[in-house]
Amino acid sequence: MKIVYKYKISIFDDTLIWLPKGAEVLHADTQDDDIYIWALINPENKSEGRTFTVYGTGHEIHENVKYITTFFHGRYVWHVFEVLG
């Protein structure tokens, strides 16, 4: 069984989220002024820690990250990445 869940993330710090193994991150955006990612998960799978980070346009992006999506929040444009390894 698969289901879509949402998880709150932070703009200002790396965010560790415990996701079921095999979770597929689908999207990130704002809802009620908070930032979330939505992931397709199998809730029966064991969890693993995965870290996400958000960069603003023009900010230096570190190595070893995987791009997820871009979203707008007010007048800012943000870019969500998963930290690999």
N, CA, C and O atoms as a Tinker XYZ file with bonds, in Angstrom:
   340  protein
     1  N      0.842000   -1.177000    0.000000    73     2
     2  CA     0.000000    0.000000    0.000000    64     1     3
     3  C      0.886000    1.239000    0.000000    63     2     4     5
     4  O      1.870000    1.304000    0.737000    81     3
     5  N      0.541000    2.209000   -0.818000    73     3     6
     6  CA     1.268000    3.484000   -0.841000    64     5     7
     7  C      0.296000    4.610000   -0.539000    63     6     8     9
     8  O     -0.902000    4.522000   -0.810000    81     7
     9  N      0.853000    5.674000    0.031000    73     7    10
    10  CA     0.059000    6.830000    0.419000    64     9    11
    11  C      0.959000    8.063000    0.344000    63    10    12    13
    12  O      2.176000    7.947000    0.488000    81    11
    13  N      0.380000    9.234000    0.122000    73    11    14
    14  CA     1.154000   10.473000    0.111000    64    13    15
    15  C      1.055000   11.105000    1.500000    63    14    16    17
    16  O     -0.041000   11.320000    2.019000    81    15
    17  N      2.208000   11.396000    2.091000    73    15    18
    18  CA     2.291000   12.100000    3.376000    64    17    19
    19  C      3.052000   13.392000    3.160000    63    18    20    21
    20  O      3.820000   13.521000    2.207000    81    19
    21  N      2.832000   14.355000    4.059000    73    19    22
    22  CA     3.603000   15.598000    4.003000    64    21    23
    23  C      4.443000   15.709000    5.268000    63    22    24    25
    24  O      4.077000   15.217000    6.335000    81    23
    25  N      5.595000   16.383000    5.106000    73    23    26
    26  CA     6.567000   16.532000    6.179000    64    25    27
    27  C      7.065000   17.970000    6.177000    63    26    28    29
    28  O      7.432000   18.502000    5.129000    81    27
    29  N      7.079000   18.596000    7.341000    73    27    30
    30  CA     7.521000   19.985000    7.465000    64    29    31
    31  C      9.038000   20.069000    7.396000    63    30    32    33
    32  O      9.740000   19.260000    8.004000    81    31
    33  N      9.546000   21.057000    6.650000    73    31    34
    34  CA    10.986000   21.295000    6.583000    64    33    35
    35  C     11.263000   22.769000    6.902000    63    34    36    37
    36  O     10.347000   23.590000    6.946000    81    35
    37  N     12.529000   23.083000    7.120000    73    35    38
    38  CA    12.946000   24.433000    7.492000    64    37    39
    39  C     13.752000   25.069000    6.377000    63    38    40    41
    40  O     14.511000   24.387000    5.688000    81    39
    41  N     13.592000   26.370000    6.197000    73    39    42
    42  CA    14.424000   27.105000    5.245000    64    41    43
    43  C     15.815000   27.337000    5.834000    63    42    44    45
    44  O     16.801000   27.374000    5.099000    81    43
    45  N     15.896000   27.491000    7.132000    73    43    46
    46  CA    17.115000   28.008000    7.748000    64    45    47
    47  C     18.108000   26.939000    8.210000    63    46    48    49
    48  O     19.271000   27.254000    8.459000    81    47
    49  N     17.681000   25.708000    8.327000    73    47    50
    50  CA    18.557000   24.628000    8.785000    64    49    51
    51  C     18.278000   23.377000    7.975000    63    50    52    53
    52  O     17.192000   23.214000    7.419000    81    51
    53  N     19.277000   22.487000    7.910000    73    51    54
    54  CA    19.021000   21.166000    7.347000    64    53    55
    55  C     17.926000   20.502000    8.170000    63    54    56    57
    56  O     17.857000   20.688000    9.385000    81    55
    57  N     17.077000   19.733000    7.514000    73    55    58
    58  CA    15.975000   19.071000    8.203000    64    57    59
    59  C     16.111000   17.565000    8.027000    63    58    60    61
    60  O     16.122000   17.061000    6.904000    81    59
    61  N     16.215000   16.850000    9.147000    73    59    62
    62  CA    16.242000   15.387000    9.140000    64    61    63
    63  C     14.811000   14.893000    9.270000    63    62    64    65
    64  O     14.094000   15.263000   10.200000    81    63
    65  N     14.407000   14.055000    8.329000    73    63    66
    66  CA    13.056000   13.489000    8.344000    64    65    67
    67  C     13.191000   11.971000    8.304000    63    66    68    69
    68  O     13.988000   11.424000    7.542000    81    67
    69  N     12.407000   11.308000    9.128000    73    67    70
    70  CA    12.364000    9.846000    9.118000    64    69    71
    71  C     11.271000    9.416000    8.159000    63    70    72    73
    72  O     10.080000    9.560000    8.437000    81    71
    73  N     11.708000    8.878000    7.009000    73    71    74
    74  CA    10.793000    8.425000    5.966000    64    73    75
    75  C     10.871000    6.917000    5.842000    63    74    76    77
    76  O     11.934000    6.338000    6.071000    81    75
    77  N      9.769000    6.261000    5.484000    73    75    78
    78  CA     9.842000    4.835000    5.211000    64    77    79
    79  C     10.799000    4.572000    4.045000    63    78    80    81
    80  O     10.846000    5.341000    3.085000    81    79
    81  N     11.552000    3.490000    4.140000    73    79    82
    82  CA    12.491000    3.146000    3.063000    64    81    83
    83  C     11.746000    3.079000    1.735000    63    82    84    85
    84  O     10.623000    2.581000    1.658000    81    83
    85  N     12.393000    3.590000    0.697000    73    83    86
    86  CA    11.806000    3.600000   -0.634000    64    85    87
    87  C     10.892000    4.781000   -0.897000    63    86    88    89
    88  O     10.289000    4.860000   -1.967000    81    87
    89  N     10.771000    5.708000    0.058000    73    87    90
    90  CA     9.894000    6.864000   -0.131000    64    89    91
    91  C     10.374000    7.696000   -1.323000    63    90    92    93
    92  O     11.573000    7.896000   -1.516000    81    91
    93  N      9.426000    8.168000   -2.103000    73    91    94
    94  CA     9.727000    9.008000   -3.265000    64    93    95
    95  C      9.224000   10.422000   -2.989000    63    94    96    97
    96  O      8.022000   10.641000   -2.836000    81    95
    97  N     10.145000   11.374000   -2.927000    73    95    98
    98  CA     9.750000   12.764000   -2.699000    64    97    99
    99  C      9.133000   13.302000   -3.985000    63    98   100   101
   100  O      9.748000   13.253000   -5.051000    81    99
   101  N      7.919000   13.812000   -3.872000    73    99   102
   102  CA     7.171000   14.255000   -5.040000    64   101   103
   103  C      7.250000   15.758000   -5.274000    63   102   104   105
   104  O      7.323000   16.212000   -6.416000    81   103
   105  N      7.234000   16.533000   -4.178000    73   103   106
   106  CA     7.099000   17.986000   -4.348000    64   105   107
   107  C      7.423000   18.688000   -3.033000    63   106   108   109
   108  O      7.387000   18.073000   -1.967000    81   107
   109  N      7.735000   19.958000   -3.113000    73   107   110
   110  CA     7.876000   20.811000   -1.932000    64   109   111
   111  C      7.191000   22.132000   -2.233000    63   110   112   113
   112  O      7.213000   22.615000   -3.365000    81   111
   113  N      6.579000   22.713000   -1.202000    73   111   114
   114  CA     5.884000   23.986000   -1.384000    64   113   115
   115  C      5.502000   24.523000   -0.009000    63   114   116   117
   116  O      5.806000   23.916000    1.018000    81   115
   117  N      4.833000   25.667000   -0.010000    73   115   118
   118  CA     4.367000   26.250000    1.245000    64   117   119
   119  C      2.890000   25.923000    1.442000    63   118   120   121
   120  O      2.133000   25.740000    0.489000    81   119
   121  N      2.517000   25.856000    2.705000    73   119   122
   122  CA     1.119000   25.714000    3.092000    64   121   123
   123  C      0.969000   26.434000    4.425000    63   122   124   125
   124  O      1.631000   26.079000    5.400000    81   123
   125  N      0.117000   27.426000    4.473000    73   123   126
   126  CA    -0.084000   28.212000    5.702000    64   125   127
   127  C      1.241000   28.763000    6.243000    63   126   128   129
   128  O      1.492000   28.717000    7.448000    81   127
   129  N      2.082000   29.281000    5.349000    73   127   130
   130  CA     3.370000   29.896000    5.687000    64   129   131
   131  C      4.415000   28.930000    6.228000    63   130   132   133
   132  O      5.472000   29.369000    6.682000    81   131
   133  N      4.152000   27.643000    6.194000    73   131   134
   134  CA     5.168000   26.644000    6.533000    64   133   135
   135  C      5.593000   25.950000    5.247000    63   134   136   137
   136  O      4.882000   25.988000    4.243000    81   135
   137  N      6.757000   25.317000    5.289000    73   135   138
   138  CA     7.291000   24.646000    4.102000    64   137   139
   139  C      7.231000   23.141000    4.328000    63   138   140   141
   140  O      7.605000   22.637000    5.387000    81   139
   141  N      6.757000   22.446000    3.321000    73   139   142
   142  CA     6.574000   21.002000    3.424000    64   141   143
   143  C      7.135000   20.310000    2.181000    63   142   144   145
   144  O      7.243000   20.906000    1.109000    81   143
   145  N      7.487000   19.042000    2.357000    73   143   146
   146  CA     7.674000   18.154000    1.219000    64   145   147
   147  C      6.551000   17.125000    1.273000    63   146   148   149
   148  O      6.072000   16.764000    2.348000    81   147
   149  N      6.146000   16.664000    0.108000    73   147   150
   150  CA     5.171000   15.587000    0.004000    64   149   151
   151  C      5.898000   14.395000   -0.582000    63   150   152   153
   152  O      6.656000   14.521000   -1.544000    81   151
   153  N      5.656000   13.226000    0.016000    73   151   154
   154  CA     6.353000   12.019000   -0.416000    64   153   155
   155  C      5.366000   10.877000   -0.556000    63   154   156   157
   156  O      4.418000   10.750000    0.218000    81   155
   157  N      5.608000   10.052000   -1.559000    73   155   158
   158  CA     4.845000    8.819000   -1.756000    64   157   159
   159  C      5.546000    7.741000   -0.948000    63   158   160   161
   160  O      6.702000    7.406000   -1.210000    81   159
   161  N      4.833000    7.194000    0.046000    73   159   162
   162  CA     5.475000    6.257000    0.966000    64   161   163
   163  C      4.666000    4.969000    1.099000    63   162   164   165
   164  O      3.478000    4.919000    0.778000    81   163
   165  N      5.337000    3.946000    1.575000    73   163   166
   166  CA     4.680000    2.736000    2.047000    64   165   167
   167  C      4.847000    2.750000    3.559000    63   166   168   169
   168  O      5.944000    2.481000    4.048000    81   167
   169  N      3.788000    3.056000    4.321000    73   167   170
   170  CA     3.925000    3.209000    5.761000    64   169   171
   171  C      4.312000    1.926000    6.485000    63   170   172   173
   172  O      4.652000    1.962000    7.668000    81   171
   173  N      4.264000    0.802000    5.794000    73   171   174
   174  CA     4.644000   -0.473000    6.411000    64   173   175
   175  C      6.151000   -0.703000    6.372000    63   174   176   177
   176  O      6.655000   -1.588000    7.063000    81   175
   177  N      6.879000    0.080000    5.572000    73   175   178
   178  CA     8.339000   -0.066000    5.487000    64   177   179
   179  C      9.004000    0.541000    6.713000    63   178   180   181
   180  O      8.472000    1.469000    7.321000    81   179
   181  N     10.171000    0.013000    7.073000    73   179   182
   182  CA    10.954000    0.584000    8.163000    64   181   183
   183  C     11.439000    1.973000    7.766000    63   182   184   185
   184  O     11.627000    2.260000    6.584000    81   183
   185  N     11.640000    2.829000    8.761000    73   183   186
   186  CA    12.049000    4.213000    8.495000    64   185   187
   187  C     13.556000    4.358000    8.396000    63   186   188   189
   188  O     14.323000    3.589000    8.976000    81   187
   189  N     13.951000    5.374000    7.638000    73   187   190
   190  CA    15.360000    5.759000    7.545000    64   189   191
   191  C     15.422000    7.278000    7.568000    63   190   192   193
   192  O     14.523000    7.955000    7.068000    81   191
   193  N     16.490000    7.808000    8.152000    73   191   194
   194  CA    16.668000    9.249000    8.215000    64   193   195
   195  C     17.168000    9.802000    6.897000    63   194   196   197
   196  O     18.137000    9.292000    6.334000    81   195
   197  N     16.517000   10.841000    6.400000    73   195   198
   198  CA    16.939000   11.529000    5.188000    64   197   199
   199  C     16.956000   13.017000    5.481000    63   198   200   201
   200  O     16.074000   13.536000    6.165000    81   199
   201  N     17.965000   13.701000    4.957000    73   199   202
   202  CA    18.159000   15.113000    5.265000    64   201   203
   203  C     17.867000   15.964000    4.036000    63   202   204   205
   204  O     18.276000   15.637000    2.922000    81   203
   205  N     17.145000   17.069000    4.264000    73   203   206
   206  CA    16.781000   17.999000    3.206000    64   205   207
   207  C     17.273000   19.385000    3.573000    63   206   208   209
   208  O     17.317000   19.755000    4.746000    81   207
   209  N     17.643000   20.145000    2.555000    73   207   210
   210  CA    18.127000   21.504000    2.762000    64   209   211
   211  C     17.512000   22.414000    1.711000    63   210   212   213
   212  O     17.165000   21.969000    0.617000    81   211
   213  N     17.381000   23.680000    2.048000    73   211   214
   214  CA    16.750000   24.656000    1.160000    64   213   215
   215  C     17.740000   25.786000    0.911000    63   214   216   217
   216  O     18.336000   26.320000    1.847000    81   215
   217  N     17.909000   26.143000   -0.354000    73   215   218
   218  CA    18.789000   27.240000   -0.737000    64   217   219
   219  C     17.986000   28.311000   -1.451000    63   218   220   221
   220  O     17.061000   28.007000   -2.204000    81   219
   221  N     18.339000   29.556000   -1.211000    73   219   222
   222  CA    17.746000   30.652000   -1.957000    64   221   223
   223  C     18.465000   30.838000   -3.277000    63   222   224   225
   224  O     19.605000   30.400000   -3.431000    81   223
   225  N     17.817000   31.478000   -4.222000    73   223   226
   226  CA    18.451000   31.786000   -5.497000    64   225   227
   227  C     19.689000   32.637000   -5.246000    63   226   228   229
   228  O     19.638000   33.614000   -4.498000    81   227
   229  N     20.793000   32.264000   -5.871000    73   227   230
   230  CA    22.040000   33.005000   -5.734000    64   229   231
   231  C     22.918000   32.522000   -4.593000    63   230   232   233
   232  O     24.052000   32.982000   -4.459000    81   231
   233  N     22.423000   31.602000   -3.765000    73   231   234
   234  CA    23.224000   31.061000   -2.660000    64   233   235
   235  C     24.120000   29.939000   -3.161000    63   234   236   237
   236  O     23.774000   29.229000   -4.106000    81   235
   237  N     25.260000   29.787000   -2.528000    73   235   238
   238  CA    26.174000   28.698000   -2.872000    64   237   239
   239  C     25.555000   27.365000   -2.465000    63   238   240   241
   240  O     25.060000   27.214000   -1.349000    81   239
   241  N     25.589000   26.408000   -3.376000    73   239   242
   242  CA    25.019000   25.083000   -3.137000    64   241   243
   243  C     26.151000   24.097000   -2.946000    63   242   244   245
   244  O     27.061000   24.009000   -3.771000    81   243
   245  N     26.091000   23.360000   -1.859000    73   243   246
   246  CA    27.142000   22.404000   -1.525000    64   245   247
   247  C     27.089000   21.177000   -2.423000    63   246   248   249
   248  O     26.071000   20.887000   -3.051000    81   247
   249  N     28.198000   20.472000   -2.468000    73   247   250
   250  CA    28.274000   19.232000   -3.230000    64   249   251
   251  C     27.444000   18.153000   -2.537000    63   250   252   253
   252  O     27.026000   18.314000   -1.390000    81   251
   253  N     27.218000   17.077000   -3.236000    73   251   254
   254  CA    26.580000   15.886000   -2.684000    64   253   255
   255  C     25.116000   16.127000   -2.282000    63   254   256   257
   256  O     24.663000   15.675000   -1.230000    81   255
   257  N     24.392000   16.851000   -3.148000    73   255   258
   258  CA    22.963000   17.052000   -2.946000    64   257   259
   259  C     22.225000   16.694000   -4.235000    63   258   260   261
   260  O     22.794000   16.739000   -5.326000    81   259
   261  N     20.952000   16.339000   -4.089000    73   259   262
   262  CA    20.101000   16.000000   -5.236000    64   261   263
   263  C     18.940000   16.989000   -5.277000    63   262   264   265
   264  O     18.226000   17.154000   -4.288000    81   263
   265  N     18.754000   17.634000   -6.401000    73   263   266
   266  CA    17.673000   18.607000   -6.574000    64   265   267
   267  C     16.314000   17.921000   -6.478000    63   266   268   269
   268  O     16.101000   16.852000   -7.050000    81   267
   269  N     15.389000   18.559000   -5.736000    73   267   270
   270  CA    14.024000   18.055000   -5.615000    64   269   271
   271  C     13.057000   18.946000   -6.394000    63   270   272   273
   272  O     12.369000   18.472000   -7.298000    81   271
   273  N     13.003000   20.238000   -6.045000    73   271   274
   274  CA    12.064000   21.146000   -6.693000    64   273   275
   275  C     12.365000   22.590000   -6.306000    63   274   276   277
   276  O     13.195000   22.855000   -5.436000    81   275
   277  N     11.681000   23.506000   -6.961000    73   275   278
   278  CA    11.762000   24.940000   -6.675000    64   277   279
   279  C     10.363000   25.421000   -6.314000    63   278   280   281
   280  O      9.374000   24.973000   -6.895000    81   279
   281  N     10.286000   26.349000   -5.337000    73   279   282
   282  CA     8.991000   26.912000   -4.981000    64   281   283
   283  C      9.142000   28.388000   -4.637000    63   282   284   285
   284  O     10.242000   28.857000   -4.344000    81   283
   285  N      8.030000   29.114000   -4.675000    73   283   286
   286  CA     7.995000   30.538000   -4.382000    64   285   287
   287  C      7.376000   30.743000   -3.006000    63   286   288   289
   288  O      6.394000   30.089000   -2.654000    81   287
   289  N      7.961000   31.660000   -2.229000    73   287   290
   290  CA     7.416000   31.993000   -0.914000    64   289   291
   291  C      7.543000   33.500000   -0.756000    63   290   292   293
   292  O      8.631000   34.024000   -0.516000    81   291
   293  N      6.416000   34.186000   -0.893000    73   291   294
   294  CA     6.465000   35.647000   -0.909000    64   293   295
   295  C      7.247000   36.112000   -2.125000    63   294   296   297
   296  O      6.978000   35.685000   -3.248000    81   295
   297  N      8.215000   36.988000   -1.899000    73   295   298
   298  CA     9.014000   37.492000   -3.023000    64   297   299
   299  C     10.270000   36.668000   -3.261000    63   298   300   301
   300  O     11.084000   37.012000   -4.118000    81   299
   301  N     10.436000   35.587000   -2.514000    73   299   302
   302  CA    11.646000   34.758000   -2.618000    64   301   303
   303  C     11.384000   33.487000   -3.415000    63   302   304   305
   304  O     10.265000   32.977000   -3.461000    81   303
   305  N     12.448000   32.992000   -4.040000    73   303   306
   306  CA    12.407000   31.715000   -4.744000    64   305   307
   307  C     13.378000   30.785000   -4.028000    63   306   308   309
   308  O     14.544000   31.124000   -3.830000    81   307
   309  N     12.887000   29.610000   -3.643000    73   307   310
   310  CA    13.670000   28.639000   -2.871000    64   309   311
   311  C     13.818000   27.344000   -3.651000    63   310   312   313
   312  O     12.976000   26.999000   -4.480000    81   311
   313  N     14.914000   26.626000   -3.367000    73   311   314
   314  CA    15.235000   25.400000   -4.079000    64   313   315
   315  C     15.528000   24.320000   -3.044000    63   314   316   317
   316  O     16.393000   24.492000   -2.185000    81   315
   317  N     14.808000   23.216000   -3.131000    73   315   318
   318  CA    14.911000   22.127000   -2.159000    64   317   319
   319  C     15.819000   21.036000   -2.724000    63   318   320   321
   320  O     15.685000   20.622000   -3.876000    81   319
   321  N     16.746000   20.586000   -1.878000    73   319   322
   322  CA    17.666000   19.510000   -2.229000    64   321   323
   323  C     17.676000   18.466000   -1.128000    63   322   324   325
   324  O     17.455000   18.783000    0.041000    81   323
   325  N     17.932000   17.221000   -1.501000    73   323   326
   326  CA    18.189000   16.183000   -0.526000    64   325   327
   327  C     19.689000   16.030000   -0.388000    63   326   328   329
   328  O     20.406000   15.965000   -1.386000    81   327
   329  N     20.167000   15.971000    0.846000    73   327   330
   330  CA    21.583000   15.776000    1.111000    64   329   331
   331  C     21.868000   14.283000    0.971000    63   330   332   333
   332  O     21.228000   13.462000    1.628000    81   331
   333  N     22.823000   13.935000    0.120000    73   331   334
   334  CA    23.152000   12.525000   -0.120000    64   333   335
   335  C     24.321000   12.090000    0.748000    63   334   336   337
   336  O     25.230000   12.870000    1.031000    81   335
   337  N     24.281000   10.834000    1.162000    73   335   338
   338  CA    25.393000   10.263000    1.935000    64   337   339
   339  C     25.497000   10.810000    3.256000    63   338   340
   340  O     26.384000   10.423000    4.016000    81   339
